[in-house]
């Protein structure tokens, strides 16, 4: 796809970026999904070099290639598992979340948007993102918070870790979820709630005049207990 400034992107990559950001990764200018149009000229050039995608008239070759790869169950099992957890959480809450075909979904909690991404790669775990307007004078205190949170996650036996990066005028906060937090729905939910609470605290650190409530973070009507 191509934007209004003439910059081209791989569609899935830029759509994933814009779920968290509202700016171009190239110019840092404002960018939204509506600004993207198909770049048919570039697509035609790529196809000329690498060849056109297989047509539906070639099912035999496609099925043979599948047999050489990992079985579909091993490739998508992480996504199926997380999607089942999200649907279970939705049944017990006002949320309505499930993964799309790319293994991505978004939900809002206390007026903050969270994006969940589950890679198709076996053993890839999962990621959760939140983003806020950046604040240049808070870098040291933010990093101290990140270090303290990771130490606390390790203390409670959680294999997930959090990180923080500035991208243009945004601060992107990320949880890298481990396979350990995918064993049970309650464990996965509790890990999400840890990250939601941390994100709200990070927002309050960045924007002390626009604080959000950080008490009793719970994605479902009743809290879950994790042994």
C-alpha positions as a Python dict, from the first residue, in 0.01 Angstrom:
ca = {
    (1, 'X'): (0, 0, 0),
    (2, 'X'): (104, 363, -44),
    (3, 'X'): (33, 670, 169),
    (4, 'X'): (-43, 1028, 68),
    (5, 'X'): (328, 1118, 75),
    (6, 'X'): (420, 839, -166),
    (7, 'X'): (574, 605, 93),
    (8, 'X'): (504, 235, 37),
    (9, 'X'): (452, -31, 302),
    (10, 'X'): (380, -402, 328),
    (11, 'X'): (7, -405, 410),
    (12, 'X'): (8, -637, 712),
    (13, 'X'): (308, -461, 867),
    (14, 'X'): (165, -108, 843),
    (15, 'X'): (-180, -220, 959),
    (16, 'X'): (-20, -375, 1266),
    (17, 'X'): (180, -54, 1325),
    (18, 'X'): (-132, 165, 1300),
    (19, 'X'): (-313, -43, 1559),
    (20, 'X'): (-71, 108, 1811),
    (21, 'X'): (48, 427, 1642),
    (22, 'X'): (-117, 722, 1469),
    (23, 'X'): (192, 838, 1280),
    (24, 'X'): (405, 729, 987),
    (25, 'X'): (710, 515, 1081),
    (26, 'X'): (900, 697, 805),
    (27, 'X'): (809, 1066, 850),
    (28, 'X'): (648, 1068, 1199),
    (29, 'X'): (365, 1267, 1040),
    (30, 'X'): (1, 1185, 1106),
    (31, 'X'): (-113, 865, 936),
    (32, 'X'): (-431, 658, 955),
    (33, 'X'): (-573, 358, 772),
    (34, 'X'): (-785, 582, 548),
    (35, 'X'): (-466, 740, 408),
    (36, 'X'): (-347, 407, 262),
    (37, 'X'): (-426, 302, -94),
    (38, 'X'): (-325, -9, -292),
    (39, 'X'): (9, 37, -469),
    (40, 'X'): (-73, -167, -779),
    (41, 'X'): (228, -43, -972),
    (42, 'X'): (473, -165, -707),
    (43, 'X'): (282, -492, -672),
    (44, 'X'): (309, -551, -1047),
    (45, 'X'): (684, -487, -1035),
    (46, 'X'): (732, -732, -749),
    (47, 'X'): (529, -999, -927),
    (48, 'X'): (737, -946, -1240),
    (49, 'X'): (1054, -1021, -1041),
    (50, 'X'): (939, -1300, -809),
    (51, 'X'): (651, -1438, -1013),
    (52, 'X'): (277, -1427, -958),
    (53, 'X'): (114, -1605, -663),
    (54, 'X'): (-14, -1956, -729),
    (55, 'X'): (-360, -1966, -881),
    (56, 'X'): (-647, -2185, -771),
    (57, 'X'): (-573, -2410, -1066),
    (58, 'X'): (-261, -2538, -884),
    (59, 'X'): (-404, -2717, -578),
    (60, 'X'): (-177, -3020, -609),
    (61, 'X'): (146, -2822, -575),
    (62, 'X'): (4, -2629, -286),
    (63, 'X'): (-99, -2942, -94),
    (64, 'X'): (244, -3097, -146),
    (65, 'X'): (411, -2791, 1),
    (66, 'X'): (192, -2818, 309),
    (67, 'X'): (309, -3169, 380),
    (68, 'X'): (667, -3051, 395),
    (69, 'X'): (587, -2786, 656),
    (70, 'X'): (491, -2821, 1019),
    (71, 'X'): (140, -2946, 1070),
    (72, 'X'): (-130, -2675, 1083),
    (73, 'X'): (-209, -2766, 1444),
    (74, 'X'): (144, -2684, 1560),
    (75, 'X'): (146, -2356, 1366),
    (76, 'X'): (-185, -2218, 1489),
    (77, 'X'): (-221, -2388, 1827),
    (78, 'X'): (-102, -2076, 2013),
    (79, 'X'): (-354, -1861, 1832),
    (80, 'X'): (-636, -2108, 1886),
    (81, 'X'): (-552, -2128, 2255),
    (82, 'X'): (-536, -1751, 2310),
    (83, 'X'): (-850, -1698, 2102),
    (84, 'X'): (-1038, -1948, 2317),
    (85, 'X'): (-919, -1764, 2630),
    (86, 'X'): (-1031, -1427, 2491),
    (87, 'X'): (-1374, -1563, 2406),
    (88, 'X'): (-1403, -1709, 2755),
    (89, 'X'): (-1304, -1375, 2910),
    (90, 'X'): (-1559, -1199, 2688),
    (91, 'X'): (-1837, -1424, 2817),
    (92, 'X'): (-1761, -1310, 3171),
    (93, 'X'): (-1723, -938, 3094),
    (94, 'X'): (-1846, -649, 2882),
    (95, 'X'): (-1555, -702, 2644),
    (96, 'X'): (-1604, -859, 2303),
    (97, 'X'): (-1263, -973, 2182),
    (98, 'X'): (-1133, -1245, 1952),
    (99, 'X'): (-830, -1274, 1727),
    (100, 'X'): (-859, -1185, 1360),
    (101, 'X'): (-698, -1377, 1075),
    (102, 'X'): (-362, -1216, 1150),
    (103, 'X'): (-372, -1321, 1516),
    (104, 'X'): (-443, -966, 1637),
    (105, 'X'): (-721, -802, 1836),
    (106, 'X'): (-775, -482, 2033),
    (107, 'X'): (-983, -388, 2335),
    (108, 'X'): (-1037, -78, 2544),
    (109, 'X'): (-1019, -60, 2923),
    (110, 'X'): (-1063, 264, 3117),
    (111, 'X'): (-1034, 457, 2792),
    (112, 'X'): (-698, 301, 2708),
    (113, 'X'): (-651, 82, 2401),
    (114, 'X'): (-466, -247, 2424),
    (115, 'X'): (-355, -459, 2127),
    (116, 'X'): (-289, -833, 2156),
    (117, 'X'): (-82, -1013, 1894),
    (118, 'X'): (-14, -1386, 1876),
    (119, 'X'): (260, -1485, 1626),
    (120, 'X'): (197, -1789, 1410),
    (121, 'X'): (546, -1917, 1493),
    (122, 'X'): (529, -2213, 1735),
    (123, 'X'): (657, -2117, 2079),
    (124, 'X'): (626, -1746, 1997),
    (125, 'X'): (416, -1666, 2302),
    (126, 'X'): (211, -1349, 2269),
    (127, 'X'): (250, -972, 2284),
    (128, 'X'): (34, -697, 2431),
    (129, 'X'): (83, -331, 2345),
    (130, 'X'): (-35, 3, 2478),
    (131, 'X'): (82, 347, 2370),
    (132, 'X'): (71, 702, 2503),
    (133, 'X'): (192, 1046, 2403),
    (134, 'X'): (563, 1062, 2480),
    (135, 'X'): (726, 1277, 2748),
    (136, 'X'): (1096, 1356, 2702),
    (137, 'X'): (1163, 1443, 3066),
    (138, 'X'): (1048, 1107, 3205),
    (139, 'X'): (1297, 864, 3044),
    (140, 'X'): (1493, 781, 3360),
    (141, 'X'): (1191, 734, 3585),
    (142, 'X'): (1015, 521, 3320),
    (143, 'X'): (1313, 289, 3284),
    (144, 'X'): (1327, 254, 3662),
    (145, 'X'): (961, 152, 3658),
    (146, 'X'): (1022, -102, 3380),
    (147, 'X'): (1312, -257, 3572),
    (148, 'X'): (1107, -274, 3893),
    (149, 'X'): (808, -430, 3716),
    (150, 'X'): (1022, -696, 3548),
    (151, 'X'): (1180, -780, 3881),
    (152, 'X'): (835, -808, 4036),
    (153, 'X'): (708, -1031, 3751),
    (154, 'X'): (999, -1266, 3809),
    (155, 'X'): (928, -1265, 4184),
    (156, 'X'): (566, -1377, 4135),
    (157, 'X'): (679, -1653, 3898),
    (158, 'X'): (564, -1487, 3578),
    (159, 'X'): (774, -1557, 3268),
    (160, 'X'): (648, -1247, 3084),
    (161, 'X'): (852, -927, 3064),
    (162, 'X'): (772, -565, 2979),
    (163, 'X'): (962, -312, 2772),
    (164, 'X'): (928, 48, 2663),
    (165, 'X'): (1035, 233, 2350),
    (166, 'X'): (974, 575, 2200),
    (167, 'X'): (841, 573, 1844),
    (168, 'X'): (804, 923, 1707),
    (169, 'X'): (576, 1117, 1940),
    (170, 'X'): (447, 800, 2107),
    (171, 'X'): (563, 587, 2399),
    (172, 'X'): (497, 220, 2324),
    (173, 'X'): (470, -15, 2621),
    (174, 'X'): (495, -388, 2543),
    (175, 'X'): (441, -712, 2731),
    (176, 'X'): (618, -1016, 2583),
    (177, 'X'): (410, -1304, 2712),
    (178, 'X'): (572, -1642, 2761),
    (179, 'X'): (436, -1990, 2696),
    (180, 'X'): (403, -2026, 3073),
    (181, 'X'): (126, -1766, 3078),
    (182, 'X'): (-67, -1960, 2811),
    (183, 'X'): (-124, -2275, 3016),
    (184, 'X'): (-462, -2173, 3163),
    (185, 'X'): (-723, -1907, 3090),
    (186, 'X'): (-705, -1769, 3446),
    (187, 'X'): (-325, -1736, 3424),
    (188, 'X'): (-351, -1560, 3087),
    (189, 'X'): (-620, -1324, 3218),
    (190, 'X'): (-418, -1239, 3528),
    (191, 'X'): (-114, -1162, 3311),
    (192, 'X'): (-326, -928, 3098),
    (193, 'X'): (-453, -756, 3412),
    (194, 'X'): (-97, -709, 3539),
    (195, 'X'): (-10, -536, 3212),
    (196, 'X'): (-326, -325, 3209),
    (197, 'X'): (-252, -199, 3561),
    (198, 'X'): (111, -125, 3468),
    (199, 'X'): (-5, 62, 3156),
    (200, 'X'): (-243, 279, 3357),
    (201, 'X'): (36, 356, 3604),
    (202, 'X'): (269, 441, 3316),
    (203, 'X'): (5, 673, 3171),
    (204, 'X'): (-26, 850, 3505),
    (205, 'X'): (352, 889, 3522),
    (206, 'X'): (360, 1042, 3174),
    (207, 'X'): (50, 1257, 3225),
    (208, 'X'): (14, 1346, 3596),
    (209, 'X'): (-264, 1599, 3522),
    (210, 'X'): (-479, 1338, 3343),
    (211, 'X'): (-459, 1042, 3579),
    (212, 'X'): (-658, 723, 3529),
    (213, 'X'): (-800, 500, 3802),
    (214, 'X'): (-560, 213, 3876),
    (215, 'X'): (-761, 43, 4151),
    (216, 'X'): (-921, -302, 4121),
    (217, 'X'): (-818, -378, 3764),
    (218, 'X'): (-1030, -675, 3654),
    (219, 'X'): (-1128, -771, 3299),
    (220, 'X'): (-1421, -989, 3413),
    (221, 'X'): (-1714, -930, 3643),
    (222, 'X'): (-1551, -1141, 3913),
    (223, 'X'): (-1173, -1146, 3978),
    (224, 'X'): (-977, -1462, 3909),
    (225, 'X'): (-751, -1628, 4163),
    (226, 'X'): (-425, -1782, 4040),
    (227, 'X'): (-245, -2026, 4265),
}
